[in-house]
Amino acid sequence: MALQLWEVLKESITVYTGLSPSTFFSVLSLGLAIYYMITNLFGSSDDVPGSYQERSKEPEEKVQPLPPPVQLGEITDEELKQYDGSDKSKPLLMAIKGQIYDVSQSRLFYGPGGPYALFAGKDASRALAKMSFEKNDLNGDLTGLGAFELEALQDWEYKFMSKYIKVGTVKSSIPVSDGATNGQAAEAAETDSTKPTEDGPSVSSVPEIVETVSNVDAGKKE
């Protein structure tokens, strides 16, 4: 039975390929050898189609859709630091000119290990304007920036406004100084003291009036 099947197989090979059985199997062996050689050069044995499909399904199962942005309102710089990407359960946030944006969709850039990771969780206005990665520039202070730097910052702001969703603002950390308040109060008091009243002479002119009346009385007595 086996011999009959072999004879039928040889005849089929000759009919369909035009090759002798020995030539056919030689070509088949050579093709398999070339295939495995190429596989070893450009990839491991795990990269065969079957295993590739199995491995490609793993990331799809782990990747979860991003939650909708949460509006935070007004928060402080310290509170903003909690959204630097270190906690994956929280959104990834970044601020420009006091406006906070949700950049979670660009975690590869602003998340841990990304090229702009140091900007996350901060108001990086000054750093973006100067294209600086110095820690001293990771703040929202725009003092001393030139026209070119402010224009660059404006471009960044337009980009964020068009791409990301605004979720809050950074509370201003610049307090009103007591010296300025006291100075304004003193200036107001000085203005009030020098302003003449509508119903009579000012307080500063009273001594002059008293002196004039005294001189008139003295002249009458003489």
C-alpha positions as CSV (number, residue, x, y, z in Angstrom):
1,M,0.0,0.0,0.0
2,A,2.8,2.4,0.9
3,L,4.6,1.6,-2.3
4,Q,1.5,2.3,-4.3
5,L,1.1,5.7,-2.7
6,W,4.8,6.5,-3.4
7,E,4.4,5.6,-7.0
8,V,1.3,7.8,-7.3
9,L,3.1,10.7,-5.6
10,K,6.1,10.5,-8.0
11,E,3.8,10.4,-11.0
12,S,1.9,13.5,-9.6
13,I,5.1,15.4,-9.0
14,T,6.2,14.7,-12.6
15,V,2.8,15.6,-14.1
16,Y,2.2,18.9,-12.1
17,T,5.8,20.2,-11.9
18,G,7.6,18.7,-14.8
19,L,10.4,17.7,-12.5
20,S,11.7,14.4,-11.4
21,P,10.9,13.4,-7.8
22,S,14.6,13.7,-6.8
23,T,14.9,17.2,-8.4
24,F,11.6,18.3,-6.8
25,F,12.7,17.3,-3.3
26,S,16.1,18.9,-3.8
27,V,14.5,22.2,-4.8
28,L,12.1,21.9,-1.8
29,S,15.0,21.3,0.6
30,L,16.9,24.2,-0.8
31,G,13.9,26.5,-0.4
32,L,13.4,25.5,3.3
33,A,17.1,26.0,4.0
34,I,17.1,29.5,2.5
35,Y,13.9,30.4,4.5
36,Y,15.4,29.4,7.8
37,M,18.6,31.2,7.0
38,I,16.8,34.4,6.3
39,T,14.7,33.9,9.4
40,N,17.8,33.6,11.6
41,L,19.4,36.7,10.0
42,F,16.5,39.1,10.4
43,G,14.6,37.8,13.3
44,S,14.3,35.2,15.9
45,S,12.2,32.0,15.6
46,D,9.6,33.7,17.7
47,D,8.8,36.0,14.8
48,V,6.9,33.5,12.7
49,P,3.4,34.6,11.8
50,G,1.7,32.5,14.3
51,S,3.6,33.7,17.4
52,Y,3.6,37.3,16.1
53,Q,-0.1,37.3,16.1
54,E,-0.2,35.9,19.6
55,R,2.3,38.5,20.9
56,S,0.5,41.4,19.1
57,K,-2.7,40.6,21.0
58,E,-1.0,41.2,24.4
59,P,-0.5,45.0,24.1
60,E,-4.1,45.3,22.8
61,E,-5.4,43.7,25.9
62,K,-3.3,46.0,28.2
63,V,-4.0,49.3,26.4
64,Q,-7.1,51.0,28.0
65,P,-8.9,54.0,26.6
66,L,-8.0,57.3,28.2
67,P,-10.6,58.6,30.8
68,P,-12.3,61.9,29.9
69,P,-10.5,65.0,31.2
70,V,-11.5,66.1,34.7
71,Q,-12.0,69.8,35.4
72,L,-9.9,70.8,38.4
73,G,-10.6,74.5,38.6
74,E,-8.0,76.6,40.3
75,I,-5.1,74.7,42.0
76,T,-1.7,75.6,43.4
77,D,1.7,74.8,42.0
78,E,2.2,72.1,44.7
79,E,-1.1,70.5,43.8
80,L,-0.1,70.5,40.1
81,K,3.0,68.5,40.9
82,Q,0.8,65.5,41.7
83,Y,-0.1,65.2,38.0
84,D,3.5,64.7,36.6
85,G,2.8,61.2,35.4
86,S,4.3,59.3,38.3
87,D,0.8,58.1,39.4
88,K,-0.7,56.4,36.3
89,S,-4.2,56.6,37.9
90,K,-4.1,60.4,37.6
91,P,-4.1,62.5,34.4
92,L,-0.9,64.0,33.0
93,L,-1.1,67.7,33.3
94,M,1.0,70.7,32.2
95,A,0.5,74.4,32.4
96,I,1.3,77.3,30.1
97,K,0.8,80.9,31.2
98,G,-1.2,79.7,34.2
99,Q,-3.6,77.6,32.0
100,I,-3.6,73.9,32.8
101,Y,-3.9,71.3,30.0
102,D,-4.5,67.6,30.0
103,V,-1.6,66.1,27.9
104,S,-2.4,62.4,28.8
105,Q,-2.7,61.6,25.1
106,S,1.0,62.5,24.6
107,R,2.3,60.5,27.5
108,L,5.2,59.2,25.3
109,F,6.5,62.8,25.2
110,Y,5.5,64.3,28.6
111,G,5.2,61.1,30.7
112,P,8.1,59.5,32.7
113,G,11.0,58.7,30.4
114,G,9.8,61.1,27.6
115,P,11.9,63.9,26.2
116,Y,9.7,66.6,27.8
117,A,8.9,64.7,31.0
118,L,10.4,67.4,33.2
119,F,7.7,69.9,32.0
120,A,4.9,67.7,33.3
121,G,3.2,68.7,36.6
122,K,4.5,72.3,36.3
123,D,3.9,75.7,34.7
124,A,6.7,75.5,32.2
125,S,6.1,78.8,30.5
126,R,9.6,80.2,31.0
127,A,11.3,77.0,30.0
128,L,9.2,76.7,26.8
129,A,9.9,80.3,25.9
130,K,13.6,79.9,26.3
131,M,13.7,76.3,25.0
132,S,15.5,75.5,28.2
133,F,15.7,72.4,30.3
134,E,17.2,74.1,33.3
135,K,15.4,73.5,36.6
136,N,15.5,77.3,37.4
137,D,13.4,77.9,34.3
138,L,10.6,75.4,35.1
139,N,8.2,78.1,36.3
140,G,5.6,80.6,35.0
141,D,7.7,83.7,35.6
142,L,8.0,85.7,32.3
143,T,10.1,88.5,33.7
144,G,12.9,89.6,31.5
145,L,11.9,87.6,28.4
146,G,12.5,89.2,25.0
147,A,10.1,89.6,22.1
148,F,11.4,86.5,20.3
149,E,11.0,84.4,23.4
150,L,7.5,85.6,24.1
151,E,6.6,84.9,20.5
152,A,7.9,81.3,20.8
153,L,5.8,80.9,24.0
154,Q,2.8,82.2,22.1
155,D,3.3,79.5,19.5
156,W,3.4,76.8,22.2
157,E,0.2,78.2,23.7
158,Y,-1.6,78.1,20.4
159,K,-0.5,74.5,19.9
160,F,-1.7,73.4,23.3
161,M,-5.0,75.2,22.9
162,S,-5.7,73.4,19.6
163,K,-4.6,70.0,20.7
164,Y,-5.3,69.6,24.4
165,I,-8.2,70.3,26.7
166,K,-7.9,73.0,29.3
167,V,-8.8,71.6,32.8
168,G,-8.0,74.4,35.1
169,T,-5.7,77.3,36.1
170,V,-2.8,77.8,38.4
171,K,-3.4,79.9,41.5
172,S,-1.1,82.9,41.5
173,S,1.6,82.6,44.1
174,I,2.6,86.3,44.1
175,P,1.2,87.9,47.3
176,V,0.4,91.6,47.7
177,S,3.2,93.2,49.8
178,D,2.3,95.0,53.0
179,G,4.7,97.8,52.1
180,A,2.6,98.6,49.0
181,T,-0.6,98.6,51.0
182,N,0.8,100.9,53.7
183,G,2.2,103.2,51.1
184,Q,-1.1,103.5,49.4
185,A,-2.8,104.2,52.7
186,A,-0.3,106.9,53.6
187,E,-0.7,108.5,50.2
188,A,-4.5,108.6,50.6
189,A,-4.2,110.1,54.1
190,E,-1.8,112.8,52.8
191,T,-4.2,113.6,50.0
192,D,-7.2,113.9,52.4
193,S,-5.2,116.2,54.7
194,T,-4.3,118.7,52.0
195,K,-7.7,118.7,50.3
196,P,-9.7,121.9,51.3
197,T,-13.2,121.5,52.6
198,E,-16.1,122.9,50.6
199,D,-17.7,124.7,53.6
200,G,-14.7,126.5,54.9
201,P,-11.0,127.2,54.9
202,S,-8.5,124.4,55.3
203,V,-7.0,123.6,58.7
204,S,-3.6,124.9,57.6
205,S,-5.0,128.4,57.0
206,V,-6.6,128.8,60.5
207,P,-3.5,130.1,62.2
208,E,-3.1,132.8,59.6
209,I,-6.7,134.0,60.1
210,V,-6.3,134.1,63.9
211,E,-3.1,136.2,63.5
212,T,-4.8,138.7,61.2
213,V,-7.8,139.2,63.7
214,S,-5.3,139.8,66.5
215,N,-3.5,142.5,64.6
216,V,-6.8,144.3,63.8
217,D,-7.8,144.3,67.5
218,A,-4.5,145.7,68.6
219,G,-4.8,148.5,66.1
220,K,-8.3,149.5,67.4
221,K,-7.0,149.7,71.0
222,E,-4.2,152.1,70.0
